[in-house]
Amino acid sequence: MSTMTQAPVQVTGGVDTHRDTHTAAAVDTAGRLLGTAEFPATPPGHAALWDWLTGHGQVVLVAVEGTGAYGAGLARFLHAHGVVVVEADRPDRKTRRWQGKSDPVDPEAAARAGLAALRTGTPKTADGKVEALRNLRVARRSAIRQRADTQRQMRTLIVTAPEPLRTELRDRPVKDLITRCATSRPTTGQAGKPATATMIALRSLARRHQHLTAEIEQLDALIAPLVEQINPHLSTLNGIGPDVAGQLLVTAGDNPERLRSEAAFAMLCGAAPLPASSGRTNRHRLNRGGDRQANSALHRIVICRLRWDQRTRAYTERRTKEGLSKKEIIRCLKRYIAPRDLRGPHQPHPASTGHTLTSIGASPRAVPPPAPRPQTAPSIMKLAAVL
């Protein structure tokens, strides 16, 4: 007499992450809810969550909300245990209006989205040099913003300063102004006078500006070699320096193989066309999504090449004669660069070989002009969707 062994239940997990707790849900392959539970957002809590999921059966996939924020630690823990982790987007507003929002509802929705592969993507592993680069860039970007704010505050104080001080400082260049204010020695015992108080405030802001400048220079000295170590080819391209290259590397992440195609990277950068056609109308609309910092980096590449690259300038002249505006031409070039001109050296074209986009870098060459677009409809000529 033979006995049949029952196959283990395959489980898909969903996790709604918060700062202090994570709420998990488990569903089977038929979409039936197996249970929900809450765990602390700590290493022991991650282990307890994993034990709870495996207690329902064989875990094949876990959909986690916020893998780049509160769920980063949990995602690293699950990666270490060899489980497939996907980033679950929040439910759309229509679904939330019908079902509401609560800790048990959200992880169940994430689990069902992971089971159906609906609005899910592979998260960044955030465990290598690119993650280190991202952290350094966060500090640098903050310092740059604070330095700009400091400079604006100094200019504002000078506008309202008493006339002799205003006349002396208003037309000075920034570097000269910072040096003059930082080395001034106002009498602190006369802080009750507007002119003296203004000079004291300007000295404080000028020294803060100098400190932030030194901090930015120290970070730049760390970022540039790190970018060179990660991808030595990217910075050799026309129009790409350490700052732009660093942003593109951070956007791709430590595991760029998660970007399945050029179109996926273009969508990630907000440079992909979005269809807006209906009936006899065939057009695309502006893409305002994606990583706006990466989109800004592509914009800087295009602007630089429009000034210095002859082939790009020739392409611009040709497209201008065809009736496109400069803004539309820039959108075409951004879509072309993201990432067709940013592949690794001698890397095959992903669309023709089936390979994934495994690196963001390229051999040093100019932007080749894109192939001519079809002339069948004016809406296609305008390419209003390519950001």
Order of alpha helices (4+ residues) and beta strands (2+ residues): beta-beta-beta-alpha-beta-alpha-beta-alpha-alpha-beta-alpha-alpha-alpha-alpha-alpha-alpha-beta-beta-alpha-alpha-alpha-alpha-alpha
